[in-house]
């Protein structure tokens, strides 16, 4: 399932799921199919996995991103972030190099995702990860609109 997702083979993912592939299987370098596909950005495959009760809060085995929400936030996949949040992804889950999804999106300058995460009650002052918090992450690359947004939300 992971191999099919990483290469965006939606028809193979569908076939595997129809034959009861374990949507939450962990293994390999990255951990889970949802994590991989959130990183790659194939929205249609994320939808397939969500339809089969995938664990949206599973932690990644890889050190870079802590979970699917953090990976999608870092890569700027806004539609996937929305889908994950609609399926109860933990907006404040900690882990990985970037601490949490808000910090990852702030670092990369993804303003629409930062707004979305804040609308879903992301903790603007959560500590963790390489950059400490979202404000410090946004400051690292000088993302002024995000800095302003974070400060307006209590950072």
C-alpha positions in Angstrom: 0.0 0.0 0.0 2.8 2.4 0.8 4.6 1.8 -2.5 1.3 2.4 -4.4 0.7 5.7 -2.5 4.2 7.1 -2.8 4.0 6.8 -6.6 0.4 8.1 -6.8 -1.1 4.9 -8.2 -4.7 5.5 -7.0 -6.1 2.6 -9.0 -3.7 0.2 -7.2 -4.5 1.7 -3.8 -8.2 1.3 -4.5 -7.7 -2.4 -5.6 -5.6 -3.1 -2.4 -8.2 -1.5 -0.2 -11.0 -3.5 -1.9 -9.0 -6.6 -0.9 -8.7 -5.5 2.7 -5.2 -4.1 2.8 -4.5 -2.8 6.3 -4.8 1.0 5.8 -3.0 1.6 9.1 -0.1 -0.8 8.5 3.2 0.6 9.8 6.6 -0.2 8.3 9.4 0.8 6.1 11.3 4.1 6.4 8.3 6.3 6.6 5.7 4.4 8.6 2.3 4.8 7.0 0.6 5.2 3.7 -1.3 8.3 4.9 1.9 10.0 6.0 3.6 9.3 2.6 0.7 10.5 0.6 0.2 13.7 2.7 3.9 14.4 2.0 3.5 13.8 -1.7 0.2 15.7 -2.1 -2.1 13.3 -3.9 -5.5 14.5 -2.6 -7.5 11.7 -4.3 -5.5 9.0 -2.6 -5.8 10.8 0.8 -9.6 10.7 0.3 -9.4 6.9 -0.5 -7.5 6.3 2.7 -9.9 8.4 4.8 -12.8 6.5 3.4 -11.2 3.4 4.9 -10.9 4.7 8.4 -7.2 5.5 8.3 -5.7 6.7 11.6 -5.1 10.4 10.9 -3.0 10.9 14.0 -0.5 8.1 13.5 3.0 9.2 14.1 5.6 8.9 11.4 8.6 6.6 11.9 10.7 9.1 10.0 12.3 12.0 12.0 11.5 14.8 9.6 7.8 15.3 10.1 5.8 14.0 13.1 2.6 13.0 11.3 0.5 13.4 8.1 -0.8 16.9 9.1 2.6 18.2 9.8 4.0 16.8 6.5 1.1 18.3 4.5 1.4 21.6 6.3 5.2 21.8 5.6 4.7 20.9 1.9 1.9 23.4 1.4 -0.8 20.9 0.6 -3.7 23.0 1.8 -6.5 20.7 0.5 -4.9 17.8 2.3 -4.6 19.8 5.5 -8.3 20.6 5.2 -9.2 17.0 4.7 -7.1 15.8 7.7 -8.6 18.5 10.0 -12.1 17.5 8.8 -11.3 14.0 9.9 -10.2 15.1 13.4 -6.4 15.3 12.9 -4.9 16.6 16.2 -3.9 20.1 15.2 -1.5 20.3 18.2 0.2 17.0 17.9 3.9 17.2 18.6 6.8 15.4 17.0 9.4 15.5 14.3 11.9 18.1 13.3 9.3 20.9 13.1 7.5 20.3 16.4 3.9 20.7 15.1 1.9 21.6 12.0 1.7 25.3 12.8 5.4 25.6 13.2 6.0 23.7 9.9 3.6 25.9 7.9 5.0 29.0 9.5 8.6 28.0 8.6 7.7 27.5 5.0 5.5 30.6 4.7 2.2 28.9 3.9 -0.1 31.6 5.1 -3.4 30.0 4.1 -2.4 26.9 6.0 -1.3 28.9 9.1 -4.8 30.6 9.0 -6.5 27.3 8.7 -4.6 25.7 11.6 -5.3 28.8 13.8 -9.0 28.5 12.9 -8.8 24.9 14.2 -7.3 26.1 17.5 -3.7 25.5 16.9 -1.7 26.5 20.0 0.2 29.5 18.7 2.7 29.3 21.6 3.4 25.5 21.5 7.0 24.8 22.1 9.1 22.1 20.4 11.0 21.2 17.3 14.1 22.7 15.8 12.8 26.2 15.7 11.2 26.4 19.2 7.8 27.7 18.2 5.8 29.0 15.2 6.9 32.6 15.7 10.5 31.7 15.7 10.0 29.5 12.7 8.4 32.3 10.7 11.1 34.7 11.8 13.8 32.3 10.5 12.9 33.1 6.9 11.4 36.5 7.5 7.8 35.6 6.7 6.3 39.0 7.8 2.6 38.3 7.0 2.8 35.1 9.0 4.6 36.9 11.9 1.8 39.5 11.9 -0.9 36.8 11.9 0.8 34.9 14.7 1.2 38.0 16.8 -2.5 38.9 16.2 -3.4 35.5 17.5 -1.5 35.8 20.8 2.1 34.7 20.0 
